[in-house]
Amino acid sequence: MLDHGTPENAATDPIESLRHRLRHSAAHVMADAVIQLFPEAKVGIGPPTADGFYYDFEVDRPFTPEDLERIEALMLETINTNASFIREELGRDAAQAMFSAQPFKQEIIDDLPDETTLSIYRHGAFTDLCQGPHVDSTGEIAAVKLLHTAGAYWRGDEKRPMLQRIYGTAFESQQELDAHLERLAEAERRDHRTLGRQLNLFTVHEEIGPGLILWHPKGGVMRSLIEDYWRDIHYRKGYSIVYSPHIGRARLWQTSGHLDFYRESMYAPMEIDEQEYFLKPMNCPFHIQIYRSALRSYRELPMRIAELGTVYRYERSGVLHGMMRVRGFTQDDAHIFCLPDQVASEVGDVLDLTFEIMAAFGFDEYDIMLSTRPEKYVGEPDTWDHATESLREALVSRQLSYGIDDGGGAFYGPKIDIKIKDALGRDWQCTTVQFDFNLPERFDLTFQDDQGNRSRPYMVHRAILGSLERFFGVLVEHYAGAFPLWLAPVQAVVIPIADRHIEYAQQVSTELQDAGFRVEVDDRSERMNLKIRQAQLQKTPYMLVVGDRESEAGAAAVRTRDGEDLGALPMSDVLERLESDLEGTPVSKLRSRR
């Protein structure tokens, strides 16, 4: 009747199934408490989520932290009554009458097909339109906590009323709830938006526009390191790196189908020479034009075209989130044009490249999903079957565990999605390997086969990091800002104890810089301990303190950001220590080839 959605593993994992029912039930108990405290409230929907629940309300004013305390206290009273959850089925007219004072419920009922079975759940005096499932009684909700509020448009429509959404969570025990709250606190400490400001990596300015990132010098250093590594490994893997414009004529996007199927995510056109141009939402049509610039032979395939291409997509202001959800971002985009019998090998190479790149950044746990043909699709079934089997073959040959999303492919081709796990065990979607049977047809892509005939190439979209902005945000949170030495924007800070040691501090800095390290000298007139503390707060890997003894001995007293005191070391040992920390990293590989 009204399906709030079920977490992917709730159907097979008994614990997740229990949590799903607990959280669904807790959402009803919360709505009951809100109605008791705010009788004029209009209720929306209250689904369970992967790690909690929420419920939307239309009220006269936003909820305050004090309101949440009162709501939670009343929820606990209801939980202690151990009221049963009772399911009933009813006709459409009866449901309309029952929720006559609730316009959002009325709208839900109106939108349901006539043949839908309507059901309600009661506990105590509270009744909600719902399909379930729930626990047997409120007393089974062992541990519950309301977390925060946010604004939410009804059904995501910005033209509709802004509702107040209350988020909460529930668990089968207080111990599990406490552990979850600690994970949330740790996630907050790692929030890339906060660390981005503290570490002076990036900002978002209202004057520039929401969803548009301003990279600061330290963030710029890190981005350059990421891009240098990306380019180097792609050249080594046989990719041709290209550059494409930020805008294209309307007819390009008409041919690609973006104006028909993707228009709401594209920005308004600009007129140039009486022609409409659009900011590019994707790089694919440009790479296709490079392929089409000459008659291709089968001997030229596979052809691998890659680009760090900046694209622009409209996102509603309510979903923008630091670097994770933006309006302008750079994709590590690539397109592979190949023969049918090259597909499995090419996809396998993409997987190998993915794992090599992710390992370089400290990610070694993955969830992999293979998505197959949906009900509506373009292309021939035999072609789909061949492409899907090629993806499967690439996974199986590498003994990779994967799940099947049956029918979850895009209308234009099957795909592999890879989620990486961060230090907190959270999943982040980054890598996608996606077949496309649509664009080769739309742009009439061909090659001359070994019989001299024109044939259609296979086309594979491929992104590994995904968006550089989003991947950067994931890196910040994964490392909590304490980046490995090769990636740290400042690798060492030289701290002179007194002004008379500044000259020697500059010599130490120059020696390290000449060896290729990023070093700063903190020559402020502040106490040494304050400078050390400041460097630790900036997550700088090494602090090199220099005074009279160090100046005379050509040494530096070495401390790490973790508080380890390595004592005074000759500069040759300092350099050896730093070089050792770089062994096996992308920087060391780049150095060895230069």
Secondary structure, 3 states (H helix, E strand, C coil): CCCCCCCCCCCCCHHHHHHHHHHHHHHHHHHHHHHHHCCCCEECCCCECCCCEEEEEECCCCCCHHHHHHHHHHHHHHHHCCCECEEEEECHHHHHHHCCCCHHHHHHHHHCCCCCCEEEEEECCEEEECCCCCCCEHHHCCEEEEEEEEEEEHHHCCCCCEEEEEEEEEECCHHHHHHHHHHHHHHHHCCHHHHHHHCCCEECCCCCCCCCCEECHHHHHHHHHHHHHHHHHHHHCCCEECCCCCEEEHHHHHHHCHHHHCHHHCCCCEEECCEEEEECCCCHHHHHHHHHCCCCEHHHCCEEEEEEEEEECCCCHHHCECCCECCEEEEEEEEEEECHHHHHHHHHHHHHHHHHHHHHCCCCCEEEEEECCCCCCCCCHHHHHHHHHHHHHHHHHCCCCCEEECCCCECCECEEEEEEECCCCCEEEEEEEEECCCHHHHCCCCEECCCCCEECCEEEEEEEEEEHHHHHHHHHHHHCCCCCCCCCCCCEEEEECCHHHHHHHHHHHHHHHHCCCCEEECCCCCCHHHHHHHHHHCCCCEEEEECHHHHHHCEEEEEECCCCEEEEEEHHHHHHHHHHHHCCCHHHHHHHCC
